[in-house]
Structures are given as structure tokens and as C-alpha cells.
Amino acid sequence: MLTRSVGRALAVGAALLSCAACGDSPITPQELDASQSPSQVPLERRADRELLLAVLDDGIGQLHAYLARRMAEAQGGEARVREWLLGMLTQALHPAGAAATRPFALARARLAEQFPGEVEKSETQLTALLREALEQALAEGSLPAADPARDARALYDLALGWLQRALAGPEPAGEADAQALLGFALGGLRRGA
């Protein structure tokens, strides 16, 4: 029963997040300002804020676990980097992934404005997987020019930008576009900056 209630609460939070992505958030930025003390925010608005943060945390946790599973099956650092990128891009290629990812990707700028610490934590969580794979590829010599910290951030930004464009468009993203971006990113890593 509790699991079902939590699931429903997260679904409501995702709906609120979808509204935020469209600019129709029922919660104002002032109400979500992390610097406000709890007593300054009406109780129902604090609950909305906490729900949005729970949805963000749950969504990032699910994405992190998905990417980690994909990467665990890959042999070598470069293959793990490839799987991370493909895992990110795949979020826009399949209807279920697109529906789950759309609220987060499209509301990312607003979320970062309203919850800077939480968004930074989620990005660090996702890029840590990638940074580790880049460190492995550097040690193995398959990506000798890699700068793991810099390149993990750049690849995250590249993937997120592609996701935002793909998820905001009227047509679903295409596999060929994802493969082209993957080739571009890996080619850049192999050449170095």
C-alpha cells in the first residue's frame, strides 16, 4: 500500500514537473526559493516543493541505475563511455523513456534556478559514472587525450542539449541522429581538445 502511495505521489510530482517545463508551474519561484525558511512558505507549497525534489531524486536515481547497468556490461573504458552516451540518448528514442525523461529535461533550467544544489548533486551523480569510464579509458590508452573531469561535463552537456531538443520537437528523435551524435562525441574524445 505504501509503495502504491509513493508511486502515486511521484506521478503527481512528475505532472507538476511537466507543468514547470511548460512554464505553467502552480508554484512560484519565490515559493520554491531554497533560501526561504519553511515558515515563510505555505504548508501546501512546502509539500509541493518536497514532492518535486522527491521526483527529481527518484528520476535521477532510476537513470543512474539504468546507465550503471548498461555500462557494467561493456568491456573497457571507451565502451563504457559509449554505453553511457547511448543510454542518455536512448531516453529520447523510445516512447516510455521519452515520457519519463521529458519533464526533467525540459524543466532543467527552471529546476537549476529553483533547486541549484539538488540539480548540481544529480548532475554530479550522473557524470561520476562517465568520469570513471573516462579515467579507465585514459589508463587503458584507448582515449589518451581524455581529460576525465572536463570531458564528462562536456559530454553531459552535449547529451542533455540533444535530449532537450529531441524531446521538445514534434517528431520523435531518430536513431540515426543519436548515432551521429555518438560518433561525433567519440571522435572528439579520440582526437582530444
C-alpha positions in Angstrom: 0.0 0.0 0.0 2.8 2.4 0.9 4.6 1.6 -2.3 1.5 2.4 -4.3 1.0 5.7 -2.4 4.6 6.7 -3.0 4.2 5.8 -6.7 1.1 8.0 -7.0 2.8 10.8 -5.2 5.8 10.6 -7.6 3.4 10.6 -10.5 1.7 13.7 -9.2 5.2 15.3 -8.8 6.1 14.4 -12.4 2.9 16.1 -13.5 3.9 19.2 -11.5 7.3 19.0 -13.1 5.7 18.8 -16.6 3.7 21.9 -15.8 7.0 23.6 -14.8 8.6 22.5 -18.1 5.8 24.4 -19.9 6.1 27.4 -17.7 2.8 26.7 -16.1 4.0 25.8 -12.7 1.5 26.2 -9.9 4.4 27.0 -7.6 6.1 30.4 -8.0 9.9 30.7 -7.9 9.6 32.8 -4.8 7.7 29.9 -3.0 10.4 27.4 -4.1 13.3 29.6 -3.2 15.6 27.3 -1.2 16.8 30.2 0.9 13.3 30.8 2.4 12.7 29.4 5.8 10.0 26.8 6.0 7.7 29.2 8.0 7.7 31.6 5.1 6.2 29.1 2.6 2.6 27.9 3.0 2.4 24.3 4.1 0.9 23.0 0.8 3.6 24.8 -1.1 6.3 23.2 1.0 4.8 19.9 0.3 4.8 20.6 -3.4 8.5 21.6 -3.2 9.4 18.5 -1.3 7.4 16.4 -3.8 9.2 18.0 -6.7 12.6 17.3 -5.0 11.5 13.6 -4.4 10.5 13.3 -8.0 13.9 14.7 -9.2 15.8 12.4 -6.8 13.8 9.4 -7.9 14.2 10.1 -11.6 17.9 10.7 -11.3 18.2 7.5 -9.2 16.4 5.5 -11.9 18.5 7.0 -14.7 21.8 6.4 -12.7 20.8 2.8 -12.1 19.9 2.3 -15.8 23.2 3.8 -17.0 25.2 1.8 -14.5 23.6 -1.4 -15.7 24.4 -0.6 -19.3 28.0 0.3 -18.5 28.6 -2.8 -16.4 28.1 -5.0 -19.5 30.7 -3.1 -21.5 34.3 -4.2 -21.8 36.8 -1.4 -21.4 36.6 2.3 -20.6 35.8 3.6 -24.1 33.0 1.0 -24.5 31.6 2.2 -21.1 31.7 5.8 -22.3 29.8 4.7 -25.4 27.2 2.9 -23.3 26.7 6.0 -21.1 26.2 8.2 -24.1 23.9 5.7 -25.8 21.9 5.3 -22.5 21.4 9.0 -22.2 20.4 9.4 -25.9 18.1 6.4 -25.8 15.9 8.3 -23.3 14.5 10.3 -26.3 14.3 7.4 -28.8 11.7 5.2 -27.1 8.2 6.4 -26.0 8.4 5.2 -22.4 11.9 6.7 -21.9 10.9 9.9 -23.6 7.7 10.3 -21.4 9.8 9.7 -18.3 12.6 12.0 -19.3 10.7 14.9 -20.9 9.7 16.6 -17.6 13.2 16.6 -16.3 15.0 17.6 -19.5 12.6 20.4 -20.5 12.4 21.8 -17.0 16.1 21.6 -16.3 16.8 25.3 -16.4 13.9 26.1 -14.1 14.9 23.3 -11.8 18.5 24.5 -11.7 17.3 28.0 -10.8 14.9 26.8 -8.1 17.0 23.9 -6.7 20.6 24.7 -7.6 22.1 22.3 -5.0 19.9 19.4 -5.9 20.4 19.8 -9.6 24.2 20.0 -9.1 24.1 16.9 -7.0 22.1 15.0 -9.6 24.5 16.1 -12.4 27.5 15.0 -10.3 25.8 11.6 -9.7 25.4 11.1 -13.4 28.7 12.5 -14.5 30.6 10.4 -11.9 29.8 7.3 -13.9 31.1 8.9 -17.0 34.2 10.3 -15.4 35.1 6.9 -14.0 34.8 5.4 -17.5 36.9 8.1 -19.0 39.6 7.6 -16.3 39.6 3.9 -17.2 39.9 4.7 -21.0 42.7 7.1 -20.3 44.5 4.4 -18.2 44.0 1.8 -20.9 45.3 4.1 -23.6 42.1 4.0 -25.7 41.4 7.7 -25.1 44.9 9.1 -24.4 43.9 12.7 -24.7 40.9 12.5 -22.4 40.5 14.9 -19.5 38.0 12.9 -17.4 36.5 15.8 -15.4 36.3 18.2 -18.3 35.1 15.6 -20.8 32.5 14.1 -18.5 30.9 17.6 -18.1 31.1 18.3 -21.8 29.5 15.0 -22.8 26.8 15.5 -20.2 26.1 19.0 -21.6 26.1 17.6 -25.2 23.8 14.8 -24.3 21.4 17.0 -22.3 21.2 19.6 -25.1 20.4 16.9 -27.6 17.8 15.4 -25.3 16.1 18.8 -24.8 15.9 19.4 -28.5 14.7 15.9 -29.3 12.1 15.9 -26.5 10.8 19.3 -27.3 10.3 18.6 -31.0 7.1 17.5 -32.7 8.7 14.4 -34.1 10.4 11.6 -32.1 14.2 11.6 -32.2 15.7 9.3 -34.7 18.3 6.5 -34.2 20.4 7.9 -37.0 20.6 11.3 -35.2 21.7 9.6 -32.0 24.3 7.5 -33.7 25.7 10.6 -35.5 26.0 12.5 -32.2 27.6 9.4 -30.6 30.2 9.2 -33.5 30.9 13.0 -33.2 31.4 12.8 -29.4 33.7 9.7 -29.6 35.6 11.2 -32.5 36.2 14.3 -30.4 37.4 12.2 -27.5 39.8 10.3 -29.7 41.3 13.4 -31.2 41.5 15.4 -27.9 40.7 19.1 -27.4 
